[in-house]
Amino acid sequence: MTGLTLLHTGDFRACPEMESYSILWNATIDRVYLDTTYCKPEYDLPSQGDVIARTVELVAEFVTRWPDTAVLVGAYSVGKERIFKALAKELDARLWTTSARSEVWKCLRDPGLLERKVDNREEARVQVVDNKMISWGGLARESGKVGELFRHVLGVKPTGWTHGKGQAKETSLARLRIVTKGQISLLEVPYSEHSSYSELERFLKFLRIKDVSQVVPTVNRRDCQNMERMFQQWIEERTRQGPDSQQVQIDSQQIERVLKQQSLVQERRSRKVDLANASLPQQQGEDVRKAAFQGDVRNSTLQGVGRRRAVEAINSTCSVA
C-alpha cells in the first residue's frame, strides 16, 4: 500500500455537478489519470445538456411534419444513453435495440430504458443501432428493417467529432441541420461521453492539483508535452485564486434542487415524528418531541453547512461550465 489517493476517470464527461460529490471534497487527490481525448482548445464542445436539448427540438419538429418516421440513434455497447432516452421521452416512443445491447441495459437498471424497451423492432419509433450504421449507406440498409409503419428513416449520429475544430459552442449548435435525401434523413450532433477542453480545465482546477507530475494523460499521449504546459498553466491560475477559493458563479437551478431535496427530507422526518406522537402516551410523546427538537437543531446546523458546501461546489471561477 502506497497511501496515495489515485483517481482514474476512465472515459468521462466532467460536469459542475461532480463538484458536489463529498468524496472529492474530503480526499486529497495525489494522482489523476485523466481522459484527455479532447484536451485541445479547439475541442470546446457544447455541454451534453445543450446538445440533447437542440437534438430533441430538431427531431420533434421533423417527426411532427413526417409522422411515419423511424428515428435511428447510433450508440456503442455502452454510452449515448442520455440522448436516446431524451428522444424517446419527448416523442413518447418505445425503444428497441439489439439483443446484445439489451443485456447491457439490464445491467444498467435504468427505468428510463427498461420501461420503454420492446423486443419487436417494428413497434418502436426510436431504434438504437451501432453508430457505424448511421451513414447514408447504413441507413439505406436499415430502412428495410424498421417496420411497415415507417416509411421514412431519420438517423441521429452522436459524436464529438461533429464539432468543427475551433468553433464556438453556440456556433456548433446553431449549425445543426437535418439533411434529407429521398426517404432518408441524417442529423449529426456533437454529443460525446468525453470531456471538452474547458470541462477538463474546470475539473482539474477543482481537484486542486499542485504539480503537473500528478496528472497522467490516458489519451493522445504523443502530445504529452503540450498537455503538460496546459496543466501547468491551469495549476498556476488555480494557485493564484487561493487554496480554497471557488468564487461564486451561482447556478440557481442546482442550488434550488439541493435545497428542495433537503426540504423533502426534513418533511419526511417531521411526518414520522407526528405519527409516532399520535400513538404514544403523553410523557413518551413529550420525550419524542424534545428529541425531535434537538434533532432539528442539529439538522439545521448540518443543513447550513451543506448549503454552504453546495454553493461552494456548484460555483466556480474555473473557465467555462
Secondary structure as UniProt FT lines:
FT   STRAND          6..8
FT   HELIX           16..20
FT   HELIX           22..25
FT   STRAND          31..34
FT   TURN            37..38
FT   TURN            41..42
FT   HELIX           48..65
FT   TURN            67..68
FT   STRAND          69..75
FT   HELIX           81..91
FT   STRAND          95..97
FT   HELIX           99..108
FT   HELIX           111..114
FT   TURN            115..116
FT   HELIX           121..123
FT   STRAND          126..130
FT   HELIX           131..133
FT   HELIX           136..142
FT   TURN            143..145
FT   TURN            148..149
FT   STRAND          152..158
FT   HELIX           160..162
FT   TURN            165..166
FT   HELIX           169..174
FT   STRAND          179..181
FT   TURN            182..183
FT   STRAND          184..189
FT   HELIX           197..206
FT   TURN            207..208
FT   HELIX           212..214
FT   STRAND          215..217
FT   HELIX           221..223
FT   HELIX           224..241
FT   TURN            243..244
FT   HELIX           252..278
FT   HELIX           282..314
//
